[in-house]
Structures are given as C-alpha cells and as structure tokens.
C-alpha cells in the first residue's frame, strides 16, 4: 500500500520482455465442413439459440455458461435455454465444454497447453439428435474453456469484459452471425498466474457492505462480479481482501468461480495479523511455537479443495517490518533476513505436510526487497520471488528480476510506470483497489499478462488510449479523449524522494492537508492510530522530518512543507486547469449513451485531483499568510480551500447515478469530509484563537477501522 491516486494511472504501460510461445492449442483443422452453400453460410444466432453444456462439466464452467446466457439476453432480448442433452438442443446451438462425453468426435489432437482455448464451428452428430452445426467453445482445461466463453461474448456479442464497472451495455440486435469458417485457437498465456488484489477497498465496502449473515466486508454478489470480471479479462488468481480470515465466504466463492486464491503479503498463509490476540507474544525469535500454531490453524481453515497459491513471509502486525516487533533483529539486517528465511521455510514445511504439491510465492515488499538485494535474505527452494513496485509504479528489484519471478503491480496507487520485467512471467498480481476508478489500466495490464509485449513495442500507451477511448466513448471522441489521458497523467504535483520522482495522488493531498492544520494549531509532537494493527496496539509517535535532513522541529517541518506545497501545487494548478478544459471540450464528442460513464470516469477523476491540489495550495497559502500576520488574507485562502472541498463532493455526487448511488459513502482513505473538518477548524482559529484545539492524533489508514468492522472482536487462532 502507498499513497493512492484515484483514477486510471497507466502513465506508461507495463512492459514485459518475453520469448514468443508456440501455439499449442487446438490448431488442427476440424473435419471437413462440406462444400455446400448451406455449410458455408454463417451460423445465425437468434432468440431461439440454445446453449448445450454437459452435466459432467465443472461448476465454474457452468457459471460461465450462465453468464453467456445473460450476455445473449442483453443483445437479443431473450435468454437462451441452457440444456444438458443434445436432443434438447435446438438450432442454432452453442456447445461449451472440455471434458464432457458430448465432445467425443468433436475434439482432435492433444488438449494443448494449460489455459489455451479455441472457438470454432463444427459439424456435430449425436445419437438421437439431428446432424447440426454448432459453435464450439472449448479449452485445454477448465479455465481455458471459461476464457473461450468470455472471448466469444466479447468478440461476437460485443460485451465489454469490464461492463459491470463501465456501464457498457452491448448494442441490441435481432441476430448475431458467426462465420462458418470460424476456427481460431488461442495459445497459453505469458504469465502463469494473473489476477486481482482487492486492497484498500474502502469504496466497495461503503457502497456494498456485506450482510450480517454473510460474514464478509463486501456483499457476496459484488464479489461474484469481481470474480466474473477477473475471468473475462482472462485472470486466474484472486487475493480477495486485505485483512481477512481464511474461512471467509468470498474465498470459497472464488473457488466456485474457478479462481486460484492467494494472500496479501502481510498475512502469510492467511494469518490475519491485524487481529492478533492481545497479550499473546508475536515473536518468531522467542516464541516460534505460537506463530507455528497460527500458521497451521490458518492452513487447516481453508477448504480441502480450495486451489491456493500460498504466500509465505514474515512481517509485523500492521503491514510493517517485523523488525519493529523483535528487538533481537531490530538493527541487524542479516539476523532479520535469516529469521524471515527460516520462517518461510517452516511455512513451506507446514503446508506441504498436508498439501504435498502446493505452490508458493513471497512478495518482496519494502524491506523484503532490500534484504534480498543486500544478500541478507535467501528465499527457500520452490518459492517464487515476486517483486513489488513501490506503489508509484517503480519496481523495487534493483535489476535483480529474472525468469521465474513475478510482479506485484499497483494500478490504483499513485502512478503506473513502464516496468522492465525481464522475462519474469510467473506471476502478476494487479492491485486494483475498488476497480471502478481504474478500469482502463486494469484492462491494459491484464492484456499484457495474457499476451505479453513483443520486444521493441514499448511506447504503445498512446495507441492503447485511443483504442480504449474509441471502445468506450465512440470513434468520434477517441483522439480527443486519448489526449486528455496523456495530459491527465502529467498533471499532478511532484516531489522527489530518494532520487525518485513521485506524483501526488488524492490521498496524499488530503493527509498532507490534515497534518499541516494539526501542526499549525498545536506545534507539538503528533501521534497516529495504526488502523491496520490490532486495536490494542499503542499509539505511535509521528516524528517531523524533511527529505535529506532527518528529524526537525514541528514548526520547521511546517514552514518547509508550506513553501514546498505552494511551489509544487502552483505549478500543478496550471496543468490541472488545462487538462480540465480539454476534458470538457472532449465531452461534446462523446456518444450520448456513454456520457454518464465519461463524466464519472474522466470528469470526476480530474475534478477530485484538481480540487485536491487546489485545497492544499490554498491551505498552504493561508498558513503562510497567517504566520506573517495577514489574517484577513488567510481567511480568503481558507474560504477557497473549503470551496475546493465542496466541489470535490459535488463531482463525486455526479458519479453516483443508478447502481452507483452512495459510491463515495465509504471514502475513508482520502476522506474529504475529514479534511474539510480540519480546514474548518483552522478557519475558526483565525476568527477566535480560543476555539477548541484538535487532537494531536493522525489516524493512519483510518479506512481499515471501517473495512474490518464486520470481523467484530474475532482474533487469530493461536491455540
């Protein structure tokens, strides 16, 4: 997790260097179709279409078939019948499957590589049913068959894989034609594991909270849509939440949809350390048996048939370094690396004692990457290293990424960068946060996860922007909207830290604003509530520090920060104003039926970040003016900052139409309302210094206090 930037953030597309893979699936020509005119005519799918799927196909394939029936209903106005016997099928028929006895004589050659698939028109002959042509959707395995179904829906029915999030309804038609010559094979994907991490899920939780009886933070019907979207984008992996327990229902649901489950890097093996019990030591150095019991209990809590890619590692209780919880390794990287390596080896042993064929990854996030780079952490054999970006798109591998490795990539954080993955095609987990604000970048990265990027094709972002814009907003708007995206990613204020340039996101604007107000009014030591830690963890002191100079007095921090924000945000204001103007001009070219999504996806995202930049700038101006004794001028700046807060809320309200009513009700990470309260308090002090002072508390990641409410007082089982 890092400072989030709401809105699509693929400044440049993720670049993956891979060798071309051979086409291994289903390329053998089918039996001759005959040379008659009827045989060469397209198959015309209409309201009488049936979908034939054998009763012996697995549940996830059945679920995909039901989705296809719903897709047909959107296009043709009527849902096809799903039948399981050929004699029940009419003409035309779509045949789905990979292992059913119905497929005898229809498949030729080997099954192909895992997850490969094909779409074709075949001549089917079944006992008790007339000879007929069918649209045949099949794969080398379960997921390959699912991908065939969704590929057909996208190609021939015009269903957007992200339709649920983009409000994209396919055009109504009386018929759908499939060419008789259809015989298309799709090779196995480039990345072995590809999927979503639903992380920092405040908007989803506030908009669609799980019902009490569901025992999950997000409603299960929304989880079902998340998994459907993952599969439509040809993903096979889900990390279904941040601080969760291994027996939560969305985990089992992922399995029923055909997805592999993995864990957040901070909860190895599924141990929800943010709910570690009070008065129980958390130390692998002094009490290894306690953590071993917790790991064993977590492994046992998963269903026996759950397909899992196990995450191993050792971190602290609130997504922080383990070193902060064990004095024995606190200042010794070599000792810390050895302890983490030993913990990972023990975790592998525990899992393999009950699942001998288990697969493992470890996420090298923050100190994990540093320890590997220094040679202090040796990853156990059989565990694949996953290099994380820093939340700003900068991969933390320091040139060590290699074949057999993977990437953990944020698209809902601050910025997207052109990471060089050097053949690391084992695993790609996309941190999607709440999905709806970032569908464009999700699609871009998932396309790369499936197909890779050919050597020499870097710099294709502009082409992707145009293709996305044409698909979503119409060809007439494509070039103008693509130009808006180009400028959008250049607009944020920038800061430099440790030699890397990092753009501001809406969350940073607001956390910085609230800290500035608190420091201006108190000029004293501040503390933070670690909302990602167990409730009993004590407050943490927040030390004021400046880049390159270390700890400083609060007043010095404030003066320096105010000057920096005035400089950075003033420059950014011109860029935000320019991109806003371009976006409003492009609005006139957007297809009428796509205007609501354009306004929610483009205008609202720009408005949130533009006005967040404005409020931070005007607050900094106010604090500077007040410090110089210009109180009346400070009041004017504060009024403008408050107006910016109000305009953010107006922009958010405009995006809360239809099913998205109350979408921003769970805005607990950026937390515009809390920012407004802080600025209003500062305004009161300008009028009356006797006004109540704020608490010296900065609520660190407040969202998780709300996101985790459904867990009640539950804690990790360490017995």
N, C-alpha and C positions, 0 to 999 in steps of 0.2 A: 504494500500500500504506500501511496505517496500523495502529493497534492494533486487532486483531481481536476481535470479540465472538461467540463460538461460540453458535449457536442463532439462530432466526429473529428478525430485528431490525426489522421494519416497524412502528416506533413509530407512525408515521402513513404512510398510503400516498402514493406518489409522485403528485403532481397534475400533469396535463398540460392546458393550455388549448389547444383546437383548434377549428376550424370543422368542422361535420358534413360528411362526404364523401358524395357521391351514390352510390347503389347501382348500380354499373355492370356487375356480373357476372351473367350467366345468369338474369335475372329474367323473361325472356319465357316465356309459358306453353308447355308442351310440346304435342305433338299430342294430340288427344282420346283419352282412355283407353277410351272406350266406356261404355255405361251399364248393362252387365250386372252382376249381383250378383258374378260372379267377378272382373270388372275392378275392382270397388270393394273387394274383400276385401283384407286386408293380405297382404303377402308374408311367408311364414313361412320363416325361415332355420333349418336344422337340420343334422344331421351329414352330409347329402348335398349341402350347398351347394358350389358351385364358384366360384372367383374367376377371371374372364376378363380377361386383360391382353395387349394386342397385343405381338408380338415387337419392334415398332419403337418401343416406349416406352423412354425413357432408363433407365439403371441405377438412379438414385435412386428413381424411381417403382416399379421392380421391388422394390427393398429395402423400400419402404413396404408393398407388397402382401404380401411375405413376413411382415412384422410383423403385418399384419392377419390372415393365416392363423394365426399363433401366438396372436393375441388370440382368434380363434374357438375354438381348441383349449382355451384356459383356460376358456371359457364353456360350450362344447358337448361338450368331452371328445374332440373329434376335429378334426384339422387339415384344412381344405378342400383340395381339389386346386387347384393353380394351372395353368390351361390358357391356350393362346395362340390357339386356333381355335374359332369358335362351335360347330362340330359336335362338339367335345369337351366343351362345357359342358352341364351338366345343368340341372335346375330344382329349386331356385332358383339364380340366378346373381347375383354382384356384379361389375359391369363397371367397370374402372378405366382411365382414360387421358385424354389430351388431344390427341394428335396421330396416333393410330393410324388406319389405314383402317377399322378396325372401327366407328368412331364416325360414319361417314357416315350422314346422315339422323337422327342422334340429337341433334346439337347444332343450335341455332337462334340466329340473331343473332350479333353480334360476340363475340369471345372475352372481352372485359371487361378491366378494369384489371389490372396485374400483381399476381399472387399472390391474386386473388379466386378463389372456387370455389363449387361448388354440390353439393347432394345431391338426388337425385330418383328417382322410379320411372318408368321408361319402357317403352314397348312396342317391342321390338326385332324386326326382320325381317332375317334374314341368309340369303343363298343357301346352300342345303344344310343349313339348320337350321330347326327348327320355330319358329313365331312364339311369343315368350315375353315376359313382363315381367321386367325386370332392375332391380336397384338400381344406379343410375348415379352414380359418384363422379368428378367431373371438375373441372378448374380452367382458368384462363386461360393457364396455363403449367405448367412442371414443378413448381415449389414449390406453386402453388395446388392442383394435383392431389394432391400429398403431404398437404397440410393437409386436403383433403376426406377422404382415407382415415383420418387420425387423428381428425378430427372425428366421423366415423361410428363409429369404435371407442369413443370416449368417450361419445357420445350413446346408441347402441343396444346396445353390449356392456358398458358400464359400466367401461371401462378408464381408470384414473387416469393422466393424462399423466406423472405422476411415480412410477408404480408401482414402478419399479426401486429407488427411494430410500425409498419409504414402505411397502414390503412389502404393498402393497394388491392383493389378489387379487380379481378380479371374481367375483360370485356364479355358481355353476353353474346352468344352466338347460337343459331339453331343447330349447327353441326360442327364437328371437328374432323378434318381429314388427315389421315395418316398414310403416307405413300406406301405403295405395295413393295417398293424396293428397300424399305427400312431394314437395315441390318448393321447396327452401329455398336461397336464394342468400346468399352472404357477401361483402360488399364488400371492397375492398382495405384493407390495414392503414393505421393512422395513421402509424406510424413506418416509414420506408423500410428501415432496417437495424435488426435486433433480434437480440440474441444473448448468448452466454455468454463470459466471460473466465475460464478456469480458471487461477487465480492463487493463490499461497501454498498450493500443492497438496500439503502435507506428508502429510496423512492418506491421500489417494488413492495417493500414491507408496509409502507404507509398507505399505498394505493390499494393493495390487495392482501391484507393480513390474513393469515390462516385462521380458520375457525377453531374454537377451543378444542373440539373433538379431534381435529386433525393433528395437533401437536407439532405444528411447523410454523415458521415465521411468515411464510408466503403461502397463499392459498394453493392447494394442490392442482386446481385446474389451470392456474398460471404456470406452475412448474411443468405441467404437461405441455403447454405451449412453448416453453423454453426448450424442452427436450425435442419437440417437433421441429423447432427452428434449427437446433443443432444438427439434426439428421437431414433436414432439407439442404443444409449447407455442407453436407457430407462429413460431418463430425462424428466421432465415435466415443467421445470422452466427456465427462461432466464432473466438476467439483461443485457440488450442489449446496453452496453456502459457505460462510466463513467460520463462525464459531458454532459448530453443530455437533450433535452426538451421533454415533454410528448406527443407531436404530431408528433414526427419524424417517418418516414415511416417504419423503421425496427421494431418498436413496433407493428404496425398493422400487419406486415408480420409475426411476432412471433405468433400472434393470428390466422392468416390464416393457420399456420403450426400446430396449436393445442397446443401451449405452453402457460403457465401462465407467466405473466410478473411481475417482481419485480424491485425495485430500489436500486441503490448504497446507502450505509449507509449515505453518505454525502448529498444526495438530497432527503430527506424525502418527500413523496407524489409526487415526481417528480419535485420539485422546484430546478432548476439548479442554485444554489447559486454562482457558479463560473462566472455567468453572472448577478450578482445582479446589478441593475442600480446605477449609480453614484449619489451622493447627496441624496440618499434615506436611512434613518436610518435602520440599521439591528440590532434591539434590541427588543427582546420579553419582556424585562423588562419595557422599556419606551415607546415603540410603538408597542404593541401587535397587534393592528388592521392592521398594514401594513403586518406583516407576515401572519395573518389570511387571508387577501385578496389573498396573493400569494398562500397559500395552497388551497384555494377554487378555484382559477383560474386554478391551476395545475390539480386538480381533475376533473374539468369540461373539460379540454383539452383532456382527454382520451376518446376514443370511448366508447359509452354506452355498447357495447357488449364485450369489452376487459376484459379478465379474468385476474385479478390483485391480487397479494399478496402484500398488502400495507406495505411499510417501514415507520415507524414513528421514530422521534427522533429530536434532535436539536444540530447542530454543527456550526462551523464558516464558513467563506466564502471560505476556501481553504483546506478542509479536515483537519481542525484543531479544537481544542477545542473552544466551544462557549465562554468560559470564557475570551478569548483574545479580545472579541468584546463587552463585557458588564462589565464595571467597578464595577457594583453593585454586581457581583458574582465572580469577578476575583480571590479573595483569600479566598473564602468561599465555601468549597465543599458541605456543607449542603444546602446553598442557591442555588448553581448551580444544585444540584440534584433535589431540589423542582421545579426549573424552567423548567428543562428538562422534569420532570414528568408531570407538568401542560401542557407543550407544546404537549406532546404525547397524553394526554387526550383530548385536544382540537382538535388535528388532527383526532383522532378516531371519535369524535363527528361530525366533518365536513364530513368525508367520509360516516358515517352511516346515515347522513341526506339524502343522495342520493342513497346509496347502503347499505341497512339495514343488509345484510348478509355478508358484507365484512370481510375478514380475515387479520390479522395484525402480523407483526414481528418487533422487534427492534434489530439492530445489536450492540452488546456491544463491540465496538472497542475502544481501548486505554482508555480514561478517563471514558467511559461508563461502562466498566468492573470494573474499580477501584471504581466508585461511588456505584455500586450495592454491591460489596464486602464489602464496608465500611458501608452499610446500609443507605447511603445518597440518593439513587435513588430507588423509589418504582415504579415498572412497572405497568401500569394500567391493570385492569382485561381485559382478552380477547386478550392481546398482548403477543405473544410468544417470549421469550428471545432467541437470537442467540448469542452464544459465539464465538468470532473470535480468530483465532490464531494470533500470533504477526508478521506474515509474514515470520517467521522462523519455523513454524510448532508447536510452543508451545502454547497450548490452554490457554487463559487468564482467566479461570474460577476460579482458586484458590480452586478447589474442590467443587464448587457450582453448577456444571452442573447437571441436573436432567431430569427425564422423562418429556416430553412435551417441552423440549428445543431443540435447533438446533445448528448447527456448520457452521461457515463461514471459509473455509479452502483454503489456498493458495497452489497451486501446481506449479505456475510459479514464485514464490518468491524465497526465499533463500534456504529453506530446508523443507523436509517433515518429520514429527515425528509421532510416534505411540500414537496419542491422545486417552485418555480414555474418551469415551463419555457417559458411564453410562446410557444407555437407552435413550439418547436424540435423538430420531428418528423422530422429527417433520420436520426438515429442514436441508438440506445440500447443501450449495452453494459453488461451486468449482471455485476459482479464476484461470481462465485458461490463462489469458493474450492473447497471439497471437496464442495459440493452437498448431501450428506446432512444436515448440521446445519441447513440453511436452506431446506427445500422450500417452506414456506408463503410466505415473502417472495418467493422466485423466482417462484412462480405468480402472486402479486399483481402484481409489476412486469411480467411478461410479458403478462398480460391487458391491462394499461394500454398496453403497447407496441403491442398489436394493435388495441384498440378505442378507446384514449384515455379521457379522463374528460370528461363533459359539464360545461360551465360551471355552477357552483353546486353541484356534487356533492362538494365537499371534505368531509372528516369521515366518509367511508364506511368507515373502518377497522374499526369495531365490527361493521358488517354483514358485512364480509369475514371477520373472525374467526369469527363464528357460522356462516357458510356453510362455511368450511374445516373447522371443528370438527365440524359435522354430517356432512360428507362423509367425514372421516377417522375419527371416533370414535363416530358414531351420534347420532341426534337427541336421545336422552335425555341426552347429555352436553354438547350443544352450548353451551348458555348458560353452564354452569359452566366449561367449558374456555376459552371465549372470555373470560370474566372473568379467568382465570389469565393469558392472553396480555396483557390490558390491564395487569395488575399487574406482570407479568414485565418489561415494558419500562420501568417506572418504578422498578424496584428497584435498579439499580447505583449504586455510589458516583459522585459527580460532582465534577468540577473545572472551573474557569473559566480559559480561556486566550485572550488577545486578544479578550476580550469575548464569547466563545462558550462555552456550557456543553457539556462533553463527559463522557459517561458512561464509566465504566471497563468494560473487557472482560477476558475471562480472560487474554489475553496481557499486558495492562498490569499486572494484579495480580502476575503472576509475574516479569516483567522488573524491576518495581519492587522486589519482594522480594529478588531476587538482587543487585541493585545496593546495596540497603540493607545486606545482610550483608557484601558485599565492602568497602564504605566503612567499616562499623563495625569490621571487623577490621584494615583497612590504614590508613585515614585518610590516603590518599595519592592521587596522580594515577592515574586509570584509563585503560585503552585498550580499543579494540574491534577485533575481527576483522570486517571487512566481507565477509560470506559471499556477498553478491551481486556482488562485484567479482572480477576475475581473481585467481588465487592469489598472484600476485607483488605485488599492491598492498600497501604497508606498513600497519602498524597505525595507527589513528587515536587521537588523544588525546580523551578524554571530559572536557569541562570541566563542573564543577559550576555550575549556575545556578538561580536562583529566578525565578518569574514577577515581572516588574516591577522586578527589582533587578540583573539581569545576573549575571556570574560571582561566585562566592563560594568560600570555602574548603570542602573536603570535609566537615569537621566541622559547619560551619554549615548546609550543604545537608542533612546527615543529620538534625540536630536539627529543622530546619524541616519536612522531609519526614515524619519520625516523628510530629510533632504534627499535621500535616495528615491523615495516614492514620488516626490514632486518631480524629480528629473525623469524617472522611468515612465511614470504614468502620463506625464505631459506629452512625451514622445508617442506613447501608445495611443493616446486620445485621438491624435490626428489619423492614425491608421484605422482605429475603430470607426471613426466618423466616415472615413472613405469607404470602408467595406459595407457599412450600413447603407450608405447611399447607393452603392452598386446592387446590393441585395434588394432594395426597394424598387430599383429600376427593372431588375430581372423579374420581379413578381408579376409585372404586367404580361410577361410572355409565358407564364406557367399555365398549363392546361387547367381549365376551370375545376375539374373534379379532383385535381391534385393540390389545389391551393391550401386546404386545411393542413395537409402534411408539410407543404413548403413553409408555411408560417410557423408551424410547431418545430420543424427540424432545422430550418435555416434562420428565420427571423427571430424566433425566441432565443435560440442559442447565441446569436450575435448580440441580442439585446441584453441577455444576462451578463455576458462578459464585458460588453461595452459599458453598461451602467455600473458593474462591479469595479471596473477600472476608474470610472468617474467618481464613485463614492470614496474610494481610497485616496484618490488625488485631492478631492475637496476636503476630506478629513485631515489629511496631512497639511494642507494649506491652512485650515482652521487652527490646528495645534501650533503651527509656526507663528501665525498671526497673534494668537493669544499669548504665546510666550514673549512676543515683542511688545505686548501691552495694547494691541489693536483689537479690543474686544468686539467692537461693532463689526469690523471686517470679518472676524472669526465667526460671528453669528451668521453672516451671509454665506460663508463657505459651508457651515454646518447645515444650513437650510438646503443647500444644493445637494449635499450628501444624503440627507433624508429623502429628498425628491428622487434621487437615483434609486434608493431602496424601494420606494413606492413604484417606480417604473419597472423595476425587476419583477415585482409581484404582478403588475398588470400584464407584462409579457408572459409570465408563467400562466396566468389565468386564461390567456388567449389560446394556450396549448392544451387546455383541459376540457376539450369538447368530447361529446359522445362517450365511448367507453373509457376515455381518459379523464373523466371527471375526478377531481381531487388527486391528480397525478403528483402534484408537488406538496401534498399534505405531509409527506414524510421527509421533507427537506431538512434533515438533521445533520448532515455533514457540512454543506456550505452554510446552511442555517441563516438565511437572510433576515428572518424575524429577530433572531438574537443579535445580529449586527445592528439592526435598526434600534433595538432597545439600548444597546451600548452607546450609539451615537446620540440618541435622545437624552440619555443620562448626561452625556458630555454637554449637550445644549443647556440642560437645566443648571449645570455648574457654571456656565458662562453667565447665566442670569442671577444665580444665587449660590455662592460658594458654600452655603450651609446645607445644600441639598445632600441627600444620602449618598454615601460613597459606595462604589461597587465592592463586591467580594474580591479578594486577591486570588481568585481561582480561575484558571483557564481550563475549560472542560475539553480534554483531549479525546478526539473521536467520539463525541457525545452520541453519535448515531447508534453506537452499539448498545448503549443503555436501553434504547427503544427496540432495536432489532432483536435483542435477546430476551425481551420481556416474557415471551411465551415459554421460556425454559423454567421460569419460576425460580425455586431455590434448589433445583437439581444440581448435583455436582458429580465429578468424575468418580467412578467406582474404583477404589484402590484396595479393596478387601480381597 
